[in-house]
Amino acid sequence: CKAVSMNDLVQMEHSLKEALKNQKKFLEFIEHVNSLTKEDMVYEAFQFEMLRRYNFDISMVFMHKDDHLVERKTCIVNPKFTDIQKGIIEYFKEVKYDMEPYDGATSIAFMQKTHMFIYDVMKIIDLPMAEKDKKGLDIFKTPRSFLFIPIYRGSDVIGVLWLISLEEPIDISEDDVSVLKLLCRFLG
C-alpha cells in the first residue's frame, strides 16, 4: 500500500475545489439561460458559455427557416476577431444553406442528424468542397478546428451550432461532444 503524501492531498483538494467552482459556474449559466425570454439573448448566452468552456474562437447558430438554414447569431469572445465576425455575418446575410447534402457540411449535419468534427481544417482546405463552405472558410482566414452539432427540439433537428477555432486546433473529447450534443437539445 502506498502512502499518500500531504502534497498529494493538497493537490487533490485543489482539484476538487476547482471542479466544484466550474460546476457552480455552469449551474449559474443554466439558471441565467432559463431566465432569458428573447431567442437571440438565449443564443448569445449559450454561445458565449460554449466558447468560454471549450476554448473555441467563434460560434454561430443556423436555424431552419423556409426550407433553408439561415444564420441567426454569431459570437466571438476575443475582440481581435471582430473583423472576421463582421465579414462572416455580412456573407451570411445573403447566403443560406439549402436542404441538400451538396450544399455544405452544415446541411449534411442537419439532414443526417449528426455532429461533424474537423480537427484541423487547414489540412483539408485545398480539397474539393461546397462553394458556400469554401467562401466561408476564406472569410475565417485561418480556420482550424470546426465542430457542427445539430440543435434539436424534441426529436426534430431545427438548426446547427458551429464552434470554430482560428489559431490552434482544439482537442475535444468524445465526452465533451456528448455534453455539447445534450446542451444543443437544451438550446432547441
N, C-alpha and C positions, 0 to 999 in steps of 0.2 A: 504494500500500500504506500503510495507516495504522499508525503505531507504537503499541505497547501501552505505556501508562504504568505506572510502578511501582505506583500506586494501583490500577489495573485488575488487576494481577497479585495484589496483596494481597487484593482483593475476591474474585477467582476462587479463591484458595487458601482463604479463609474459607468460601466456598460449598461447596467440595469437602469440607472438614473437617466442616462441618455435615451434609452429605449422608451421609458415612461414619458419623458419630455416630448419625444416625437409622437407618441401615441396621443398624448393630450393635445398637441397642436393639430393633429389630424381630426380628432373628435371636435375640436373648436371649428375647424374648416367645415365639417359636415353640418354642424349646427348653424353656421353662417349661411351656407348654401340653402338650407331648408328655410331660412327666414327671408330669402330673396323672392321677389314677386315677378320681376321682369326677366324674360327669357335671356336677353343679352347680358344682363347682370349675372345670371347663373352661369352662362357660358364663360364669361370673363373670370369669375371667381374660380371656377373649375379649372380653367386653363392655367391660370397663374399658379394654382396649387400643384398641378401636374408638372409644370416647368420647374418649380422650386424643388419638388420632391425627387424628380428623376433627372435633373440637370440638362434638359433639352433647352434650345435657344428660342424656338418659335413653335407656337401651337396654332392650329387652325381647326375650325369646325365647319364642316359642309353638311347641309341638311337637304333632304329630299323635298323638292317643290316642283310641281307641274312636270313630272317625269324627267327632272334633271337634278343634279347635285349642285347646290349653289353655296358659295362661301357666305357664312353668317358672322363669324368672328375670328379675328387674327390677333394674337397676343405675343408680346415679347417681354422679357424681364430686363434685358440689358439694353440701355438706350443706344449703344453703338450699332444695333441692328435696326434702328428706326428707318433708315433709307430703304433697306430691304423690305421691311414691313410695309411701307408706303407703296413700293413697287409691286409687291405681290397683291395687295388689296386692289390697286388700280387694275392690274391684269385680270383679276377675277371679277371685276365689275362687269366685264364684257364676256368672260369665258365661263361656261358651265359644263359640267361633265354630263354626257348622255348616259342613259342606262344601257350601255353596250360595252362589252369587255374590251373592244379595240380602242375605247376612248381613254383608257389610262388605268393606273393602279387603284385610284380612288373608286372608280366604277367596279373594278374587279372585287375589291374588298367589300363593297356594298352588296353586290349581286351574289357573291359566293358566301356572304355572311362569315367572313374570316378575317383575322388580322394578318398583316404582312409586315415583315421587318427586314430592312436592308441595313446591314451593319455599316457598310461604307459605300455610299453612292459614288464617290469619286472613282472607285474601281470598276464601275459599270457604266459610267456616264457616256461612254462612246458607243455603247451597244444600242441596237435599234429599240425604240420605244415610241409610245404615242406622242404625237406632236404637242399636245397640251402639256404633257408631263415634261417634255424636253424644254419647252419655253419657260415653264415654271421653274425648272431646275436652273436654267440660265439666270433667272432673276435672283435666286438664292446665292448665286456666285460660287460658294464652296460648300454645297450640301454634303453632309457626312452621313450620319445615321438618320433613317427615316422610318417611322412607325405609323402604320394605318390601323385604326381599330374601329370596327362598326359600333354605332350608337344604336341601342335598342329601346323600343317602347313595347313592353310585353314580349311577344315573340317576333315582332316585326322590326326590321332594320329601318331606321329613319334618318340616318346620317353616318358620317365618318369623321373621326378625330384624327388629325395629323399631329405628330410630335417630330420635330426636326432639330438636329444639331448642325451647327455650321463651322465649328472649329476642330472638334475631335470626334471620332466615333464614340458612341455610348455603349458601354457594356450593360445590357439589361437582361436580367434573369427571366426564366420561364415563370417563376413565382411573381415577379414584378408585372409581367404581361398578364398573368391571370388576375392580379389585383386591378390592373387597368381595364381589363375587359369587364370585370364586375362593376367598376366605377362608371364605365360607359353605359351600363344598364341603368344606373342611378341617374345619369345625366339625361337620359331619354325621358 
